[in-house]
Amino acid sequence: MILHADLSTGASGDKFMGALLELCERVGAARFEDLVRVGCALVPGISIQRTHPVKSGIRATHITIEEHNAPTRTWHQIRALIEDAASAGVFSAGTRDRAIAAFAAVALAEAEVHGREPDHVHFHEVGGADSIVDIVGSSFLLEALAPTALYTTPLALGFGSFVCAHGQMPVPAPATARLIEGLPVYAGAHGGELTTPTGAALARAFVTNWEPLPPIVPAATGYGAGSRDLAGAANVLRIIAGEPTTLAGLKARDAYTIEGCTLLSTNIDHLSPEALAFACEELLAAGALDVWQEPITMKKGRLAVRLCTLVSPAKAQDFAEKIGALTGSLGIRGSYMERTIVPRSIITIDTAYGLVPFKAAELGAPIERRTWLRPEHEAVAAIARKHGLDYNELYEELLDFATR
């Protein structure tokens, strides 16, 4: 199972937990009663209520946690609560580790903001029972679902300002600003605080792929409701659960597969061919899926080259920065697309020139399957140089030998 979350109206602990709870109930992984058991064992004396508000026509789950005379807790105290509950068998070690990772990120962010040691940071909003249960409860529910990956859209933050225990603050909050470093984010269309420190910490700890919805056969959908109402939008966090899919009609073991990717491109008229060739080699060595050059005509009739680099969406920002560093380009465009991949492998064939690696693939529909074989270029070139042979003639000879 894989999950995909839509974070276009931001992320908060209650939204994450509500969406995960709905999914767990849909697939039989956990119930609300399980969440109550975990929360009350973790922080005794609290009350946990569930409601189903309708946000812009969408019915969602909202979890409310109440704690009377809530103390101000430190990260040291919160970590002890989580570890004690795990030791008592309230939840698994996996849940404990997920929750501690999320809270540790918050503690480090708050420590950097306030200039204190993480263990001695006093949490205000994040130290309340609601945030503790949001993080541990979400970790418990995600552990119950046991997805192989969690994909999400970029994280909407909001804009403007909001009021917290420290007074009026700009969006994003100082701790949130630390937590989102290195993550794909944007302001979004709605003012105020869309993403809380708790939501940012959960996204940082849980998300494995920041990508649009991958090819999937949906099995269930969960909606977690935020407390605010947004004009013209449903303030919900949606998570879709399902199984990765391949093109219909082919067996899973040899099926064509669909994969999301990002195409990065930049127009270049200031580098030599040698410098561009070096940039291409460096990008391929760094793990780009493909790199190529296209001749173009730019403004004022200048001849130029478009450098195109195909990468996985999760690595798009890293590669954009690398392209800028290699080329000195001041702008790199990016667009999401999908590619269909033919399964391929490298096989070794014994020829008159010894063992030669060939790239092999199976093309066509299952009932009209045909084998595709091509000798690897580096091997052909090495043999041609060693024996003083014509490259093209040798290539055809090896291909004929392999397909007899």
C-alpha positions in Angstrom: 0.0 0.0 0.0 1.1 3.6 -0.7 -0.5 6.8 0.4 -0.8 10.2 -1.2 -1.7 13.3 0.8 -3.0 16.6 -0.5 -1.5 19.5 1.5 -2.9 22.3 -0.6 -4.6 23.8 2.5 -1.7 23.1 4.8 -0.9 20.6 7.5 -1.7 20.4 11.2 -1.7 17.6 13.7 -5.5 17.3 13.9 -5.8 17.2 10.1 -3.2 14.5 9.7 -4.7 12.4 12.5 -8.3 12.7 11.2 -7.4 11.7 7.7 -5.3 8.7 8.9 -8.1 7.6 11.3 -10.6 7.5 8.5 -8.2 5.5 6.3 -7.5 3.0 9.2 -11.3 2.5 9.7 -11.9 2.0 6.0 -9.2 -0.7 5.7 -9.7 -2.2 9.1 -6.3 -1.3 10.5 -7.4 0.6 13.6 -10.5 2.2 15.2 -11.3 5.4 17.1 -11.4 3.4 20.3 -7.8 2.4 19.7 -6.8 6.0 19.3 -8.6 6.9 22.6 -6.8 4.1 24.4 -3.4 5.4 23.2 -4.1 9.0 24.0 -5.5 8.4 27.5 -2.7 6.1 28.4 -0.2 8.6 27.2 -1.7 11.6 29.0 -4.1 10.4 31.7 -7.1 12.6 32.5 -7.7 14.0 29.1 -10.9 13.7 27.0 -10.9 12.8 23.3 -13.9 13.7 21.2 -14.6 13.1 17.5 -16.8 15.2 15.3 -17.6 15.2 11.6 -17.7 18.8 10.4 -18.5 19.5 6.8 -15.9 21.8 5.1 -17.1 23.3 1.8 -19.3 20.2 1.2 -16.8 17.6 2.3 -17.5 15.6 5.5 -14.3 15.0 7.4 -13.1 13.9 10.8 -11.9 16.3 13.5 -10.4 15.1 16.8 -10.6 17.4 19.8 -8.4 16.8 22.9 -9.1 18.6 26.1 -6.8 18.9 29.1 -7.6 20.9 32.2 -4.8 22.9 33.9 -2.4 21.7 31.2 1.3 22.2 32.4 4.0 23.6 30.2 6.2 20.6 29.2 9.8 20.3 28.1 11.0 18.1 25.4 12.7 15.9 28.1 9.3 15.4 29.8 7.5 14.7 26.5 10.1 12.1 25.4 9.7 10.4 28.8 5.9 10.2 28.4 6.4 8.6 24.9 9.1 6.1 26.0 7.1 5.1 29.2 4.0 4.4 27.2 5.9 2.3 24.7 7.6 0.4 27.5 4.2 -0.3 29.0 3.0 -1.8 25.7 0.6 1.0 24.8 2.0 1.1 21.3 4.9 -0.4 19.3 8.5 0.6 19.1 7.8 1.8 15.6 5.1 4.2 16.8 7.5 5.4 19.5 10.3 6.0 17.0 8.1 7.9 14.6 6.7 10.1 17.3 10.1 10.8 18.9 11.5 11.7 15.4 8.7 14.2 14.8 8.9 15.7 18.3 12.7 15.8 18.2 12.5 17.9 15.0 10.2 20.4 16.8 12.5 20.5 19.8 15.5 21.2 17.7 13.6 23.9 15.7 12.4 25.6 18.9 15.8 25.4 20.5 17.4 27.1 17.5 14.7 29.8 17.5 15.0 30.5 21.3 18.7 29.9 21.7 18.4 27.1 24.2 19.3 23.4 24.5 16.6 21.1 23.0 16.0 19.2 26.3 15.2 22.4 28.2 12.9 24.1 25.6 9.5 24.8 27.2 6.8 24.0 24.6 3.7 26.1 24.7 1.1 25.1 22.1 3.2 22.1 21.0 3.6 20.9 24.6 -0.2 20.5 25.3 -1.9 17.2 25.3 -3.6 18.0 22.0 -0.2 18.3 20.1 1.2 15.3 22.0 -1.7 13.1 21.0 -1.7 14.5 17.5 1.9 13.4 16.9 1.8 10.1 18.8 -1.7 9.3 17.5 -0.8 10.0 13.9 2.4 7.9 14.3 0.3 5.1 15.8 -2.2 5.2 12.9 0.5 5.4 10.2 2.2 2.4 11.8 -1.1 0.5 11.7 -1.5 1.3 7.9 2.2 0.3 7.3 2.5 2.0 3.8 5.6 1.5 1.8 5.6 5.2 0.8 3.8 8.4 1.6 3.6 10.8 -1.3 2.5 14.4 -0.9 1.9 17.6 -2.8 4.0 20.7 -1.8 3.1 22.1 1.5 0.9 25.3 1.6 2.0 27.6 4.5 -0.5 30.5 4.3 0.6 34.1 4.6 0.2 37.2 6.8 0.4 36.9 10.6 -1.2 35.1 13.5 -1.3 35.3 17.3 0.4 32.7 19.6 1.7 32.5 23.1 4.6 34.7 22.2 2.4 37.4 20.6 1.8 38.3 17.0 4.0 36.4 14.6 4.5 36.3 10.8 3.5 33.2 8.8 5.2 30.7 8.9 5.8 30.6 12.7 9.5 30.7 13.6 9.6 27.0 14.5 7.7 26.1 11.3 10.2 28.1 9.2 13.0 25.9 10.6 11.0 22.7 10.1 10.3 23.3 6.5 13.9 23.9 5.5 14.7 21.7 2.5 11.0 20.9 1.9 8.9 22.0 -1.2 6.5 24.7 0.1 4.5 27.7 -1.1 2.3 30.3 0.4 -1.0 29.1 -1.1 -4.1 31.1 -1.7 -5.3 31.6 1.8 -4.1 34.0 4.5 -3.3 33.0 8.1 -1.4 30.0 9.4 -2.2 27.0 7.3 0.7 24.8 8.5 1.5 24.6 12.2 4.7 23.4 13.7 3.1 20.1 14.5 1.9 19.7 10.9 5.3 20.6 9.6 7.0 18.1 11.9 4.7 15.3 10.9 5.3 16.1 7.2 9.0 16.1 7.7 9.0 12.8 9.6 6.4 10.9 7.6 6.7 12.0 3.9 8.9 9.9 1.7 8.2 11.4 -1.7 7.1 15.0 -2.5 5.4 14.2 -5.8 2.0 14.5 -7.5 -0.3 11.4 -7.3 1.6 8.5 -8.7 -0.1 5.7 -10.8 -2.3 4.0 -8.2 -5.4 1.8 -7.8 -7.3 3.7 -5.0 -8.7 1.6 -2.2 -9.8 4.2 0.4 -9.8 7.9 1.1 -9.6 9.8 4.4 -10.3 13.4 5.2 -9.0 15.3 8.3 -10.7 18.6 9.1 -8.9 21.7 10.2 -10.6 24.0 12.8 -10.8 27.1 10.5 -13.2 27.7 7.6 -11.5 28.9 4.4 -13.3 31.0 1.9 -13.7 29.1 -1.4 -11.9 26.0 -0.2 -12.4 22.9 1.9 -10.0 23.1 4.9 -9.2 19.4 4.9 -6.2 17.2 4.5 -7.0 14.3 2.1 -5.1 11.1 2.0 -5.7 8.4 -0.7 -4.5 4.8 0.0 -4.1 2.3 -2.7 -1.8 -0.1 -4.6 0.8 1.0 -7.2 -0.4 0.2 -10.7 1.0 -0.7 -14.1 -0.5 -0.3 -17.6 -3.6 -2.6 -17.9 -3.3 -5.9 -19.7 0.2 -6.9 -18.8 1.5 -9.3 -16.2 3.0 -7.7 -13.1 6.3 -9.4 -13.5 7.0 -8.1 -17.0 4.6 -5.1 -17.2 5.3 -1.7 -18.6 5.3 0.7 -15.7 4.4 4.3 -15.4 6.7 6.6 -13.4 6.4 10.2 -12.5 9.3 12.5 -13.3 10.3 16.1 -13.6 11.8 17.7 -16.7 14.2 20.5 -15.9 15.3 22.7 -18.8 17.4 25.8 -19.3 18.4 27.8 -22.4 22.1 28.4 -22.7 24.0 30.6 -25.1 27.1 31.4 -23.0 28.9 28.1 -22.7 31.3 26.2 -25.0 30.3 22.8 -26.3 33.0 21.3 -24.1 31.6 22.9 -21.0 28.1 21.7 -21.9 29.3 18.2 -22.5 31.0 18.2 -19.1 27.8 19.5 -17.4 25.8 16.6 -19.1 28.4 14.0 -17.8 28.2 15.5 -14.3 24.4 15.4 -14.2 24.3 11.8 -15.4 26.9 10.8 -12.9 24.8 12.5 -10.2 21.9 10.2 -11.0 19.8 12.0 -13.6 17.4 9.7 -15.5 18.4 11.2 -18.8 20.2 14.3 -20.1 20.2 15.8 -23.6 20.7 19.0 -25.6 18.4 20.6 -28.2 19.4 23.3 -30.7 17.1 26.4 -30.4 17.0 30.0 -31.5 16.6 32.6 -28.7 15.6 36.2 -28.8 17.5 38.5 -31.2 18.1 35.5 -33.4 20.9 34.0 -31.2 21.6 30.3 -31.7 21.6 28.5 -28.4 21.1 25.1 -26.7 18.3 23.9 -24.4 19.8 21.6 -21.8 17.2 19.1 -20.7 17.5 16.9 -17.6 15.0 14.3 -16.6 15.0 13.5 -12.8 12.7 12.0 -10.1 10.4 14.7 -8.6 11.9 14.2 -5.2 15.3 15.3 -6.5 14.1 18.1 -8.8 15.3 20.9 -6.5 18.7 19.4 -5.9 19.2 19.0 -9.6 18.0 22.5 -10.4 20.6 23.8 -8.0 23.3 21.6 -9.6 22.4 22.7 -13.1 22.7 26.3 -12.0 26.1 25.6 -10.4 27.4 23.8 -13.5 26.1 26.2 -16.2 25.7 29.5 -14.5 22.1 29.6 -15.8 19.9 32.2 -14.0 16.7 30.3 -14.5 15.7 26.6 -14.7 12.2 25.6 -15.7 10.5 22.5 -14.3 7.5 20.5 -15.4 6.0 17.3 -14.1 5.3 14.5 -16.5 5.0 10.7 -16.7 7.1 8.2 -18.6 6.3 4.6 -19.6 9.2 2.3 -18.9 9.9 -1.0 -20.7 11.5 -3.4 -18.2 15.0 -4.1 -19.3 18.1 -6.0 -18.1 21.7 -6.6 -19.0 22.6 -10.1 -20.2 25.9 -11.5 -21.2 26.3 -13.4 -24.5 29.4 -15.5 -25.4 30.5 -14.3 -28.9 33.5 -14.7 -31.1 35.1 -11.8 -29.2 34.4 -13.2 -25.8 31.6 -12.3 -23.3 29.7 -9.2 -24.4 27.0 -7.4 -22.4 23.7 -6.8 -24.2 20.7 -4.7 -23.1 17.6 -6.9 -23.4 13.9 -6.0 -23.3 10.6 -7.6 -24.1 8.4 -5.4 -26.4 4.8 -5.7 -27.5 1.6 -7.1 -26.0 1.9 -10.4 -24.1 0.6 -12.5 -27.1 2.9 -10.8 -29.6 6.0 -10.5 -27.4 9.3 -10.0 -29.2 12.8 -9.8 -27.8 14.9 -6.6 -28.2 18.6 -7.0 -28.0 21.4 -4.4 -28.4 25.1 -4.7 -27.5 26.3 -2.1 -25.0 28.2 0.8 -26.7 31.2 0.7 -24.3 31.8 -3.0 -25.0 31.5 -2.6 -28.8 33.9 0.4 -28.7 36.4 -1.5 -26.6 36.4 -4.5 -28.9 36.7 -2.3 -32.0 39.7 -0.5 -30.6 41.4 -3.7 -29.4 41.1 -5.5 -32.8 41.2 -2.5 -35.1 37.7 -3.2 -36.4 35.1 -0.9 -37.9 32.6 0.0 -35.2 29.5 -0.2 -37.4 30.4 -3.5 -38.9 31.3 -5.0 -35.5 28.0 -3.8 -34.1 26.0 -5.5 -36.8 28.1 -8.6 -36.5 27.4 -8.8 -32.7 23.7 -8.1 -33.2 23.4 -10.8 -35.9 25.3 -13.3 -33.7 23.0 -12.6 -30.7 19.8 -13.0 -32.7 20.6 -16.2 -34.6 
